[in-house]
């Protein structure tokens, strides 16, 4: 079942809310979020796994078995949640689900989640400067998720919720290209 990002967010949002509420009731929100993030990392890191979980030719039972084997040592709540995902035919939304659960945990703990994307790994002092600036701007504790994407060429892109600060070279070049195309039309 192929879905675009907007559809995936809507679908994953419902699952994330239900899963997180159950985890809070069981006082296992940290465990659930950590384990789903580990699984999401495995899915992102393995094109074969991502393909298998999104393959409509594989049955929901097979996908459930794949997830169960990956999370065999995980918490019972995590395993039940993954079983529900597989049963619902939504095993492919795990990376999006992990993002939403991470944001829910941050909000639950009075923090905000910020995603920082750069071409290369940031120096530790730069990470601290970005985190301090975001904490000052938001008035909340900020949790950084650091991503590397060589396509940004240089600079950083920072996303906090629906806000995006694109200070990348690729973003600047795209903006210039757009201005040039608009001027020619």
Protein Blocks (a to p, Z undefined) as FASTA:
>chain_A
ZZdfklmmmmmmmmmmmmmmmmmmnopmmmmmmmmmmmmmmmmmmmklmmmmmmmkbcfk
lmmmmmmmmmmmmcfklmmmmmmmmmnopmmmmmmmmmmmmmmmmmmnopacdddddfbd
cdfklmmmmmmmmmmmnopacdddddddfknopacdddehjbccdfbfklmmmmmmmmmm
mmmZZ
